[in-house]
Amino acid sequence: MSLQQFNNEKLNLEILAEEAAEVIQIKSKIIRFGINDYHPKNKMPNREKLGQEIGHFIEMVNLLVGNGTVSKESIARGINHKTEKLKKWYCNE
C-alpha cells in the first residue's frame, strides 16, 4: 500500500492519539503489575505489549512524516531538545 492511501490528516492524528494512549496504558500496567507480567487472556507479556504499542505509535509518526504533516527535521529538533532535558534531569539524581 502507498502512503497516499492513508492521506487523511485528521484521521491520522486521531489514530496517533489513540496509539499514544495505548502506550500510556501499558506503561501504567507495567508500573502496577510489572514488566514481566502478562495479560491473563492472551498471555502476552507486558514487555512485548509495550514494544508492540510503541511500534504502532512509531508507524503513525512515519505515516505523518511521509504525508508531510510533520518533518523529519522538526522531529530531530524535538529529539535533541528532549536529550538535553534528560541530561539535566538525570544529572540531578
Biopython code that builds the backbone (N, CA, C, O; Angstrom):
import numpy as np
from Bio.PDB.StructureBuilder import StructureBuilder

atoms = [
    (1, "MET", "N", (0.834, -1.188, 0.000)),
    (1, "MET", "CA", (0.000, 0.000, 0.000)),
    (1, "MET", "C", (0.876, 1.248, 0.000)),
    (1, "MET", "O", (1.955, 1.263, 0.593)),
    (2, "SER", "N", (0.415, 2.259, -0.650)),
    (2, "SER", "CA", (1.178, 3.502, -0.664)),
    (2, "SER", "C", (0.676, 4.436, 0.423)),
    (2, "SER", "O", (-0.447, 4.302, 0.909)),
    (3, "LEU", "N", (1.529, 5.385, 0.798)),
    (3, "LEU", "CA", (1.148, 6.365, 1.807)),
    (3, "LEU", "C", (-0.053, 7.188, 1.369)),
    (3, "LEU", "O", (-0.812, 7.668, 2.212)),
    (4, "GLN", "N", (-0.237, 7.356, 0.072)),
    (4, "GLN", "CA", (-1.353, 8.151, -0.422)),
    (4, "GLN", "C", (-2.701, 7.582, 0.030)),
    (4, "GLN", "O", (-3.674, 8.321, 0.175)),
    (5, "GLN", "N", (-2.751, 6.292, 0.248)),
    (5, "GLN", "CA", (-3.993, 5.677, 0.711)),
    (5, "GLN", "C", (-4.327, 6.094, 2.133)),
    (5, "GLN", "O", (-5.474, 5.972, 2.563)),
    (6, "PHE", "N", (-3.339, 6.582, 2.863)),
    (6, "PHE", "CA", (-3.527, 6.960, 4.260)),
    (6, "PHE", "C", (-3.342, 8.467, 4.439)),
    (6, "PHE", "O", (-2.774, 8.910, 5.438)),
    (7, "ASN", "N", (-3.815, 9.243, 3.487)),
    (7, "ASN", "CA", (-3.575, 10.679, 3.491)),
    (7, "ASN", "C", (-4.770, 11.454, 4.028)),
    (7, "ASN", "O", (-5.226, 12.407, 3.395)),
    (8, "ASN", "N", (-5.277, 11.058, 5.180)),
    (8, "ASN", "CA", (-6.355, 11.769, 5.859)),
    (8, "ASN", "C", (-5.767, 12.314, 7.155)),
    (8, "ASN", "O", (-5.694, 11.607, 8.160)),
    (9, "GLU", "N", (-5.348, 13.576, 7.123)),
    (9, "GLU", "CA", (-4.610, 14.154, 8.252)),
    (9, "GLU", "C", (-5.379, 14.062, 9.566)),
    (9, "GLU", "O", (-4.808, 13.695, 10.593)),
    (10, "LYS", "N", (-6.661, 14.391, 9.544)),
    (10, "LYS", "CA", (-7.463, 14.342, 10.774)),
    (10, "LYS", "C", (-7.518, 12.925, 11.341)),
    (10, "LYS", "O", (-7.309, 12.722, 12.538)),
    (11, "LEU", "N", (-7.795, 11.960, 10.491)),
    (11, "LEU", "CA", (-7.853, 10.570, 10.939)),
    (11, "LEU", "C", (-6.491, 10.102, 11.436)),
    (11, "LEU", "O", (-6.401, 9.418, 12.455)),
    (12, "ASN", "N", (-5.431, 10.470, 10.719)),
    (12, "ASN", "CA", (-4.091, 10.074, 11.145)),
    (12, "ASN", "C", (-3.745, 10.638, 12.516)),
    (12, "ASN", "O", (-3.126, 9.955, 13.331)),
    (13, "LEU", "N", (-4.141, 11.882, 12.773)),
    (13, "LEU", "CA", (-3.879, 12.479, 14.090)),
    (13, "LEU", "C", (-4.708, 11.802, 15.174)),
    (13, "LEU", "O", (-4.244, 11.641, 16.302)),
    (14, "GLU", "N", (-5.918, 11.410, 14.842)),
    (14, "GLU", "CA", (-6.754, 10.676, 15.807)),
    (14, "GLU", "C", (-6.122, 9.326, 16.143)),
    (14, "GLU", "O", (-6.068, 8.931, 17.308)),
    (15, "ILE", "N", (-5.650, 8.629, 15.123)),
    (15, "ILE", "CA", (-5.025, 7.323, 15.357)),
    (15, "ILE", "C", (-3.722, 7.497, 16.135)),
    (15, "ILE", "O", (-3.415, 6.683, 17.006)),
    (16, "LEU", "N", (-2.952, 8.544, 15.835)),
    (16, "LEU", "CA", (-1.737, 8.833, 16.600)),
    (16, "LEU", "C", (-2.068, 8.996, 18.078)),
    (16, "LEU", "O", (-1.384, 8.432, 18.932)),
    (17, "ALA", "N", (-3.102, 9.755, 18.382)),
    (17, "ALA", "CA", (-3.514, 9.968, 19.774)),
    (17, "ALA", "C", (-3.934, 8.651, 20.426)),
    (17, "ALA", "O", (-3.599, 8.393, 21.582)),
    (18, "GLU", "N", (-4.656, 7.831, 19.692)),
    (18, "GLU", "CA", (-5.079, 6.527, 20.207)),
    (18, "GLU", "C", (-3.867, 5.656, 20.527)),
    (18, "GLU", "O", (-3.820, 5.001, 21.569)),
    (19, "GLU", "N", (-2.896, 5.654, 19.629)),
    (19, "GLU", "CA", (-1.691, 4.854, 19.870)),
    (19, "GLU", "C", (-0.898, 5.393, 21.057)),
    (19, "GLU", "O", (-0.357, 4.614, 21.842)),
    (20, "ALA", "N", (-0.823, 6.718, 21.196)),
    (20, "ALA", "CA", (-0.144, 7.314, 22.344)),
    (20, "ALA", "C", (-0.826, 6.878, 23.643)),
    (20, "ALA", "O", (-0.159, 6.554, 24.626)),
    (21, "ALA", "N", (-2.154, 6.874, 23.634)),
    (21, "ALA", "CA", (-2.906, 6.454, 24.819)),
    (21, "ALA", "C", (-2.650, 4.986, 25.142)),
    (21, "ALA", "O", (-2.604, 4.610, 26.313)),
    (22, "GLU", "N", (-2.484, 4.162, 24.126)),
    (22, "GLU", "CA", (-2.224, 2.747, 24.361)),
    (22, "GLU", "C", (-0.819, 2.522, 24.927)),
    (22, "GLU", "O", (-0.612, 1.602, 25.718)),
    (23, "VAL", "N", (0.140, 3.352, 24.528)),
    (23, "VAL", "CA", (1.472, 3.299, 25.145)),
    (23, "VAL", "C", (1.350, 3.671, 26.621)),
    (23, "VAL", "O", (1.938, 3.015, 27.481)),
    (24, "ILE", "N", (0.600, 4.707, 26.908)),
    (24, "ILE", "CA", (0.412, 5.142, 28.298)),
    (24, "ILE", "C", (-0.275, 4.042, 29.108)),
    (24, "ILE", "O", (0.099, 3.784, 30.252)),
    (25, "GLN", "N", (-1.262, 3.407, 28.523)),
    (25, "GLN", "CA", (-1.996, 2.362, 29.228)),
    (25, "GLN", "C", (-1.082, 1.190, 29.601)),
    (25, "GLN", "O", (-1.119, 0.725, 30.740)),
    (26, "ILE", "N", (-0.273, 0.713, 28.675)),
    (26, "ILE", "CA", (0.599, -0.421, 29.002)),
    (26, "ILE", "C", (1.691, 0.018, 29.969)),
    (26, "ILE", "O", (2.123, -0.778, 30.803)),
    (27, "LYS", "N", (2.148, 1.263, 29.878)),
    (27, "LYS", "CA", (3.114, 1.778, 30.859)),
    (27, "LYS", "C", (2.521, 1.689, 32.255)),
    (27, "LYS", "O", (3.200, 1.276, 33.194)),
    (28, "SER", "N", (1.260, 2.072, 32.397)),
    (28, "SER", "CA", (0.600, 2.015, 33.703)),
    (28, "SER", "C", (0.464, 0.587, 34.202)),
    (28, "SER", "O", (0.632, 0.323, 35.393)),
    (29, "LYS", "N", (0.161, -0.335, 33.296)),
    (29, "LYS", "CA", (0.067, -1.750, 33.697)),
    (29, "LYS", "C", (1.426, -2.289, 34.140)),
    (29, "LYS", "O", (1.506, -3.093, 35.069)),
    (30, "ILE", "N", (2.488, -1.848, 33.476)),
    (30, "ILE", "CA", (3.833, -2.276, 33.862)),
    (30, "ILE", "C", (4.176, -1.741, 35.244)),
    (30, "ILE", "O", (4.725, -2.471, 36.070)),
    (31, "ILE", "N", (3.864, -0.487, 35.505)),
    (31, "ILE", "CA", (4.133, 0.087, 36.827)),
    (31, "ILE", "C", (3.327, -0.660, 37.888)),
    (31, "ILE", "O", (3.829, -0.925, 38.980)),
    (32, "ARG", "N", (2.095, -0.993, 37.570)),
    (32, "ARG", "CA", (1.203, -1.652, 38.533)),
    (32, "ARG", "C", (1.528, -3.124, 38.735)),
    (32, "ARG", "O", (1.560, -3.605, 39.867)),
    (33, "PHE", "N", (1.772, -3.852, 37.626)),
    (33, "PHE", "CA", (1.903, -5.304, 37.712)),
    (33, "PHE", "C", (3.300, -5.840, 37.409)),
    (33, "PHE", "O", (3.609, -6.983, 37.746)),
    (34, "GLY", "N", (4.143, -5.027, 36.778)),
    (34, "GLY", "CA", (5.499, -5.455, 36.455)),
    (34, "GLY", "C", (5.698, -5.710, 34.973)),
    (34, "GLY", "O", (4.761, -6.062, 34.256)),
    (35, "ILE", "N", (6.927, -5.526, 34.528)),
    (35, "ILE", "CA", (7.273, -5.666, 33.113)),
    (35, "ILE", "C", (7.128, -7.109, 32.634)),
    (35, "ILE", "O", (6.855, -7.344, 31.457)),
    (36, "ASN", "N", (7.307, -8.067, 33.524)),
    (36, "ASN", "CA", (7.261, -9.475, 33.133)),
    (36, "ASN", "C", (5.899, -10.117, 33.345)),
    (36, "ASN", "O", (5.719, -11.298, 33.048)),
    (37, "ASP", "N", (4.935, -9.352, 33.857)),
    (37, "ASP", "CA", (3.574, -9.868, 33.990)),
    (37, "ASP", "C", (2.957, -9.964, 32.596)),
    (37, "ASP", "O", (3.539, -9.484, 31.623)),
    (38, "TYR", "N", (1.811, -10.567, 32.501)),
    (38, "TYR", "CA", (1.182, -10.749, 31.195)),
    (38, "TYR", "C", (-0.325, -10.625, 31.318)),
    (38, "TYR", "O", (-0.894, -10.749, 32.403)),
    (39, "HIS", "N", (-0.953, -10.379, 30.187)),
    (39, "HIS", "CA", (-2.408, -10.282, 30.140)),
    (39, "HIS", "C", (-2.998, -11.669, 30.377)),
    (39, "HIS", "O", (-2.573, -12.633, 29.741)),
    (40, "PRO", "N", (-3.964, -11.785, 31.274)),
    (40, "PRO", "CA", (-4.495, -13.109, 31.604)),
    (40, "PRO", "C", (-5.208, -13.822, 30.446)),
    (40, "PRO", "O", (-5.254, -15.052, 30.415)),
    (41, "LYS", "N", (-5.758, -13.067, 29.505)),
    (41, "LYS", "CA", (-6.492, -13.710, 28.400)),
    (41, "LYS", "C", (-5.571, -14.143, 27.268)),
    (41, "LYS", "O", (-5.634, -15.290, 26.827)),
    (42, "ASN", "N", (-4.716, -13.241, 26.790)),
    (42, "ASN", "CA", (-3.894, -13.591, 25.629)),
    (42, "ASN", "C", (-2.461, -13.979, 25.987)),
    (42, "ASN", "O", (-1.682, -14.359, 25.113)),
    (43, "LYS", "N", (-2.117, -13.884, 27.255)),
    (43, "LYS", "CA", (-0.801, -14.299, 27.774)),
    (43, "LYS", "C", (0.365, -13.492, 27.197)),
    (43, "LYS", "O", (1.517, -13.900, 27.341)),
    (44, "MET", "N", (0.092, -12.360, 26.548)),
    (44, "MET", "CA", (1.171, -11.530, 26.013)),
    (44, "MET", "C", (1.865, -10.799, 27.156)),
    (44, "MET", "O", (1.218, -10.067, 27.905)),
    (45, "PRO", "N", (3.181, -10.990, 27.298)),
    (45, "PRO", "CA", (3.905, -10.294, 28.361)),
    (45, "PRO", "C", (3.844, -8.773, 28.173)),
    (45, "PRO", "O", (3.808, -8.274, 27.048)),
    (46, "ASN", "N", (3.834, -8.057, 29.283)),
    (46, "ASN", "CA", (3.787, -6.596, 29.235)),
    (46, "ASN", "C", (4.948, -6.020, 28.429)),
    (46, "ASN", "O", (4.777, -5.027, 27.722)),
    (47, "ARG", "N", (6.103, -6.623, 28.528)),
    (47, "ARG", "CA", (7.273, -6.146, 27.768)),
    (47, "ARG", "C", (6.994, -6.211, 26.263)),
    (47, "ARG", "O", (7.313, -5.277, 25.528)),
    (48, "GLU", "N", (6.406, -7.302, 25.817)),
    (48, "GLU", "CA", (6.066, -7.471, 24.394)),
    (48, "GLU", "C", (4.978, -6.481, 23.982)),
    (48, "GLU", "O", (5.043, -5.883, 22.908)),
    (49, "LYS", "N", (3.983, -6.317, 24.843)),
    (49, "LYS", "CA", (2.887, -5.395, 24.543)),
    (49, "LYS", "C", (3.403, -3.955, 24.450)),
    (49, "LYS", "O", (2.961, -3.192, 23.590)),
    (50, "LEU", "N", (4.326, -3.587, 25.324)),
    (50, "LEU", "CA", (4.918, -2.252, 25.264)),
    (50, "LEU", "C", (5.615, -2.044, 23.927)),
    (50, "LEU", "O", (5.430, -1.012, 23.282)),
    (51, "GLY", "N", (6.415, -3.017, 23.508)),
    (51, "GLY", "CA", (7.091, -2.919, 22.217)),
    (51, "GLY", "C", (6.105, -2.810, 21.068)),
    (51, "GLY", "O", (6.305, -2.023, 20.143)),
    (52, "GLN", "N", (5.051, -3.591, 21.128)),
    (52, "GLN", "CA", (4.035, -3.568, 20.076)),
    (52, "GLN", "C", (3.377, -2.191, 19.988)),
    (52, "GLN", "O", (3.213, -1.642, 18.898)),
    (53, "GLU", "N", (3.004, -1.642, 21.136)),
    (53, "GLU", "CA", (2.328, -0.344, 21.133)),
    (53, "GLU", "C", (3.269, 0.787, 20.708)),
    (53, "GLU", "O", (2.848, 1.716, 20.018)),
    (54, "ILE", "N", (4.522, 0.711, 21.111)),
    (54, "ILE", "CA", (5.497, 1.714, 20.644)),
    (54, "ILE", "C", (5.649, 1.599, 19.132)),
    (54, "ILE", "O", (5.740, 2.612, 18.439)),
    (55, "GLY", "N", (5.677, 0.379, 18.620)),
    (55, "GLY", "CA", (5.755, 0.176, 17.171)),
    (55, "GLY", "C", (4.567, 0.779, 16.445)),
    (55, "GLY", "O", (4.730, 1.399, 15.394)),
    (56, "HIS", "N", (3.375, 0.604, 16.995)),
    (56, "HIS", "CA", (2.179, 1.197, 16.392)),
    (56, "HIS", "C", (2.310, 2.728, 16.362)),
    (56, "HIS", "O", (1.982, 3.370, 15.364)),
    (57, "PHE", "N", (2.791, 3.292, 17.464)),
    (57, "PHE", "CA", (2.957, 4.744, 17.550)),
    (57, "PHE", "C", (3.985, 5.228, 16.523)),
    (57, "PHE", "O", (3.748, 6.202, 15.809)),
    (58, "ILE", "N", (5.118, 4.544, 16.458)),
    (58, "ILE", "CA", (6.173, 4.943, 15.516)),
    (58, "ILE", "C", (5.672, 4.845, 14.081)),
    (58, "ILE", "O", (6.000, 5.697, 13.255)),
    (59, "GLU", "N", (4.892, 3.830, 13.777)),
    (59, "GLU", "CA", (4.362, 3.720, 12.415)),
    (59, "GLU", "C", (3.470, 4.908, 12.085)),
    (59, "GLU", "O", (3.495, 5.400, 10.957)),
    (60, "MET", "N", (2.688, 5.374, 13.041)),
    (60, "MET", "CA", (1.858, 6.552, 12.782)),
    (60, "MET", "C", (2.729, 7.793, 12.599)),
    (60, "MET", "O", (2.421, 8.646, 11.766)),
    (61, "VAL", "N", (3.801, 7.899, 13.361)),
    (61, "VAL", "CA", (4.736, 9.016, 13.160)),
    (61, "VAL", "C", (5.326, 8.941, 11.757)),
    (61, "VAL", "O", (5.400, 9.954, 11.060)),
    (62, "ASN", "N", (5.743, 7.757, 11.342)),
    (62, "ASN", "CA", (6.292, 7.582, 9.989)),
    (62, "ASN", "C", (5.277, 7.986, 8.918)),
    (62, "ASN", "O", (5.629, 8.612, 7.919)),
    (63, "LEU", "N", (4.040, 7.627, 9.138)),
    (63, "LEU", "CA", (2.982, 7.983, 8.200)),
    (63, "LEU", "C", (2.810, 9.502, 8.133)),
    (63, "LEU", "O", (2.661, 10.065, 7.048)),
    (64, "LEU", "N", (2.829, 10.162, 9.291)),
    (64, "LEU", "CA", (2.695, 11.621, 9.315)),
    (64, "LEU", "C", (3.869, 12.300, 8.621)),
    (64, "LEU", "O", (3.692, 13.328, 7.967)),
    (65, "VAL", "N", (5.059, 11.737, 8.757)),
    (65, "VAL", "CA", (6.225, 12.277, 8.042)),
    (65, "VAL", "C", (6.045, 12.051, 6.547)),
    (65, "VAL", "O", (6.247, 12.970, 5.753)),
    (66, "GLY", "N", (5.674, 10.856, 6.164)),
    (66, "GLY", "CA", (5.520, 10.516, 4.756)),
    (66, "GLY", "C", (4.468, 11.358, 4.053)),
    (66, "GLY", "O", (4.593, 11.655, 2.864)),
    (67, "ASN", "N", (3.442, 11.739, 4.781)),
    (67, "ASN", "CA", (2.375, 12.547, 4.197)),
    (67, "ASN", "C", (2.608, 14.046, 4.349)),
    (67, "ASN", "O", (1.785, 14.848, 3.908)),
    (68, "GLY", "N", (3.718, 14.429, 4.966)),
    (68, "GLY", "CA", (4.054, 15.844, 5.078)),
    (68, "GLY", "C", (3.386, 16.589, 6.221)),
    (68, "GLY", "O", (3.455, 17.817, 6.275)),
    (69, "THR", "N", (2.738, 15.871, 7.138)),
    (69, "THR", "CA", (2.116, 16.538, 8.281)),
    (69, "THR", "C", (3.177, 17.112, 9.209)),
    (69, "THR", "O", (3.019, 18.212, 9.739)),
    (70, "VAL", "N", (4.254, 16.365, 9.404)),
    (70, "VAL", "CA", (5.409, 16.834, 10.181)),
    (70, "VAL", "C", (6.671, 16.523, 9.378)),
    (70, "VAL", "O", (6.657, 15.688, 8.473)),
    (71, "SER", "N", (7.753, 17.204, 9.723)),
    (71, "SER", "CA", (9.012, 16.970, 9.008)),
    (71, "SER", "C", (9.973, 16.170, 9.876)),
    (71, "SER", "O", (9.905, 16.196, 11.105)),
    (72, "LYS", "N", (10.868, 15.462, 9.200)),
    (72, "LYS", "CA", (11.924, 14.751, 9.918)),
    (72, "LYS", "C", (12.775, 15.731, 10.716)),
    (72, "LYS", "O", (13.253, 15.413, 11.804)),
    (73, "GLU", "N", (12.957, 16.927, 10.160)),
    (73, "GLU", "CA", (13.786, 17.937, 10.824)),
    (73, "GLU", "C", (13.157, 18.399, 12.136)),
    (73, "GLU", "O", (13.862, 18.572, 13.131)),
    (74, "SER", "N", (11.843, 18.599, 12.149)),
    (74, "SER", "CA", (11.201, 19.032, 13.393)),
    (74, "SER", "C", (11.247, 17.917, 14.437)),
    (74, "SER", "O", (11.381, 18.186, 15.631)),
    (75, "ILE", "N", (11.137, 16.677, 13.990)),
    (75, "ILE", "CA", (11.258, 15.541, 14.914)),
    (75, "ILE", "C", (12.675, 15.477, 15.467)),
    (75, "ILE", "O", (12.863, 15.260, 16.664)),
    (76, "ALA", "N", (13.668, 15.662, 14.613)),
    (76, "ALA", "CA", (15.067, 15.647, 15.063)),
    (76, "ALA", "C", (15.307, 16.748, 16.087)),
    (76, "ALA", "O", (15.991, 16.520, 17.085)),
    (77, "ARG", "N", (14.755, 17.941, 15.856)),
    (77, "ARG", "CA", (14.902, 19.027, 16.833)),
    (77, "ARG", "C", (14.252, 18.645, 18.166)),
    (77, "ARG", "O", (14.789, 18.932, 19.236)),
    (78, "GLY", "N", (13.102, 18.000, 18.083)),
    (78, "GLY", "CA", (12.421, 17.548, 19.304)),
    (78, "GLY", "C", (13.232, 16.503, 20.056)),
    (78, "GLY", "O", (13.302, 16.530, 21.285)),
    (79, "ILE", "N", (13.839, 15.591, 19.323)),
    (79, "ILE", "CA", (14.692, 14.568, 19.943)),
    (79, "ILE", "C", (15.871, 15.222, 20.647)),
    (79, "ILE", "O", (16.183, 14.887, 21.790)),
    (80, "ASN", "N", (16.524, 16.151, 19.966)),
    (80, "ASN", "CA", (17.670, 16.846, 20.573)),
    (80, "ASN", "C", (17.259, 17.625, 21.807)),
    (80, "ASN", "O", (17.971, 17.632, 22.812)),
    (81, "HIS", "N", (16.115, 18.278, 21.730)),
    (81, "HIS", "CA", (15.617, 19.049, 22.880)),
    (81, "HIS", "C", (15.360, 18.125, 24.071)),
    (81, "HIS", "O", (15.721, 18.450, 25.203)),
    (82, "LYS", "N", (14.743, 16.985, 23.815)),
    (82, "LYS", "CA", (14.452, 16.033, 24.889)),
    (82, "LYS", "C", (15.734, 15.477, 25.490)),
    (82, "LYS", "O", (15.827, 15.306, 26.705)),
    (83, "THR", "N", (16.722, 15.195, 24.649)),
    (83, "THR", "CA", (18.010, 14.686, 25.141)),
    (83, "THR", "C", (18.641, 15.683, 26.096)),
    (83, "THR", "O", (19.170, 15.295, 27.138)),
    (84, "GLU", "N", (18.593, 16.947, 25.756)),
    (84, "GLU", "CA", (19.160, 17.984, 26.639)),
    (84, "GLU", "C", (18.402, 18.046, 27.959)),
    (84, "GLU", "O", (19.022, 18.187, 29.013)),
    (85, "LYS", "N", (17.096, 17.946, 27.926)),
    (85, "LYS", "CA", (16.303, 17.933, 29.163)),
    (85, "LYS", "C", (16.650, 16.714, 30.020)),
    (85, "LYS", "O", (16.788, 16.820, 31.239)),
    (86, "LEU", "N", (16.790, 15.561, 29.372)),
    (86, "LEU", "CA", (17.111, 14.344, 30.115)),
    (86, "LEU", "C", (18.467, 14.454, 30.801)),
    (86, "LEU", "O", (18.636, 13.987, 31.927)),
    (87, "LYS", "N", (19.425, 15.067, 30.129)),
    (87, "LYS", "CA", (20.746, 15.260, 30.733)),
    (87, "LYS", "C", (20.626, 16.040, 32.033)),
    (87, "LYS", "O", (21.282, 15.711, 33.022)),
    (88, "LYS", "N", (19.795, 17.067, 32.035)),
    (88, "LYS", "CA", (19.595, 17.876, 33.245)),
    (88, "LYS", "C", (18.894, 17.068, 34.332)),
    (88, "LYS", "O", (19.295, 17.110, 35.495)),
    (89, "TRP", "N", (17.851, 16.333, 33.957)),
    (89, "TRP", "CA", (17.087, 15.561, 34.943)),
    (89, "TRP", "C", (17.929, 14.456, 35.547)),
    (89, "TRP", "O", (17.892, 14.248, 36.759)),
    (90, "TYR", "N", (18.682, 13.748, 34.736)),
    (90, "TYR", "CA", (19.472, 12.627, 35.235)),
    (90, "TYR", "C", (20.694, 13.085, 36.003)),
    (90, "TYR", "O", (21.180, 12.360, 36.872)),
    (91, "CYS", "N", (21.199, 14.264, 35.707)),
    (91, "CYS", "CA", (22.360, 14.782, 36.445)),
    (91, "CYS", "C", (21.972, 15.254, 37.827)),
    (91, "CYS", "O", (22.838, 15.405, 38.689)),
    (92, "ASN", "N", (20.682, 15.494, 38.066)),
    (92, "ASN", "CA", (20.206, 15.976, 39.357)),
    (92, "ASN", "C", (19.814, 14.847, 40.294)),
    (92, "ASN", "O", (19.345, 15.106, 41.403)),
    (93, "GLU", "N", (19.993, 13.601, 39.876)),
    (93, "GLU", "CA", (19.608, 12.466, 40.744)),
    (93, "GLU", "C", (20.552, 12.318, 41.892)),
    (93, "GLU", "O", (20.383, 11.421, 42.718)),
]
sb = StructureBuilder()
sb.init_structure("model")
sb.init_model(0)
sb.init_chain("A")
sb.init_seg("    ")
for serial, (resi, resn, name, xyz) in enumerate(atoms, 1):
    if name == "N":
        sb.init_residue(resn, " ", resi, " ")
    sb.init_atom(name, np.array(xyz, "f"), 0.0, 1.0, " ", f" {name:<3s}", serial, name[0])
structure = sb.get_structure()
